Amino acid sequence: MSAQSDGLPFTDSSELRAKGRTAAQIFGIKLNHLRRTVPRRVDEDGTRHYYTLEDVANAIGVTRQYVSKLEQGAVANGMVMNKAERLAELFDVPGSYFFDNEASKVINAEIDAIRAIAAAGPEAAMALRVLGHRASTSPEDMPRLLAALRSVTEGAGPAGEVD
């Protein structure tokens, strides 16, 4: 059985450990989540293109089958650690995402917030691209970013006037 096949939540490593998941399986669940939620490209019309196994494999210098095994939790911990830094760089998240439960929760909340803003419409997606935000927006920045997006989408004037 693969690490993610039973639909377990990925956001809380302590719950996964309590359910008998190994560190390698938890790593795989988190990798799979990033691959399916962080777009590698967003077209002008807002279409999102997510990472395939092959995209990830090419980016970190391994085979597609190896990435699949990482996601299934079927790779020894030492080998997982060896690829974590390159995967973190690829998905623009800190390396702690894969190994620190609290960091994972924060990053996942940021990804969810960014996806929600981007789903608000093309203006919001364009504002995110212009601002250069991806998976690195901090929770403290979200109110200001939302205010800026509101000013753009509601025509309230320059973003600097909204605070």
Summary of the structure (lengths in Angstrom):
residues: 163
radius of gyration: 17.3
end to end distance: 49.9
largest distance: 54.4
contacts: 460
relative contact order: 0.11
helix: 64%
strand: 4%
